[in-house]
Amino acid sequence: MRVGVLAKGLLLHERLDVDLVVLCHDKPTRMLTDRVADLLPAHLAKVTEEKYEIKVVYEGSCYENHHYH
């Protein structure tokens, strides 16, 4: 799910930092969180040549994506 400036269509040309939310039926486990973090780079590679670092933040089951220019 897109949130923030990406969801509002206000993404600026040079701004590449966006927030994404993954919706789950059940509360995500640590194993599921790790699996998503492992699979996400391969899916990002299908849509962009840009390189990203995925950092798992277990408190709140979230991910930080860092774009490298």
C-alpha positions as CSV (number, residue, x, y, z in Angstrom):
1,M,0.0,0.0,0.0
2,R,1.3,3.4,-0.9
3,V,1.3,6.1,1.9
4,G,2.4,9.6,2.3
5,V,3.5,11.7,-0.7
6,L,3.5,8.7,-3.0
7,A,-0.2,7.9,-2.3
8,K,-1.1,11.6,-2.7
9,G,0.6,11.9,-6.1
10,L,2.9,14.6,-4.7
11,L,6.2,12.7,-5.4
12,L,8.9,15.2,-6.5
13,H,11.2,14.4,-9.4
14,E,14.4,14.1,-7.3
15,R,12.8,12.7,-4.2
16,L,13.1,8.9,-4.2
17,D,12.4,8.1,-0.5
18,V,8.9,6.8,-0.1
19,D,6.9,4.8,2.5
20,L,5.3,1.5,1.8
21,V,3.0,-0.5,4.0
22,V,2.5,-4.3,3.7
23,L,-0.9,-5.5,4.9
24,C,-1.1,-8.9,6.5
25,H,-4.1,-11.0,7.6
26,D,-2.3,-12.1,10.8
27,K,0.3,-10.3,12.9
28,P,3.6,-10.8,11.1
29,T,6.1,-13.1,12.8
30,R,9.8,-12.5,12.8
31,M,10.1,-15.3,10.3
32,L,7.6,-13.7,7.9
33,T,9.3,-10.3,8.4
34,D,12.7,-11.8,7.5
35,R,11.2,-13.6,4.5
36,V,9.8,-10.4,3.1
37,A,13.1,-8.6,3.6
38,D,14.9,-11.4,1.8
39,L,12.5,-11.4,-1.2
40,L,12.0,-7.6,-1.5
41,P,15.4,-6.8,-3.3
42,A,14.6,-9.3,-6.1
43,H,11.2,-7.7,-6.7
44,L,12.7,-4.2,-6.6
45,A,15.3,-5.4,-9.2
46,K,12.5,-6.3,-11.6
47,V,11.2,-2.7,-11.7
48,T,14.3,-0.6,-11.3
49,E,18.1,-0.8,-11.7
50,E,18.5,1.4,-8.6
51,K,20.2,-0.2,-5.6
52,Y,18.4,-0.3,-2.2
53,E,19.4,-1.4,1.2
54,I,16.6,-3.1,3.2
55,K,16.8,-2.8,7.0
56,V,14.4,-4.7,9.1
57,V,13.0,-2.9,12.2
58,Y,11.4,-5.6,14.3
59,E,9.7,-3.2,16.6
60,G,6.5,-2.6,14.6
61,S,7.5,-5.1,11.9
62,C,8.7,-2.5,9.5
63,Y,11.4,-2.0,6.9
64,E,13.6,0.9,6.1
65,N,14.6,1.2,2.5
66,H,17.6,3.3,1.7
67,H,18.2,4.3,-1.9
68,Y,21.7,4.8,-3.3
69,H,22.2,7.4,-6.0
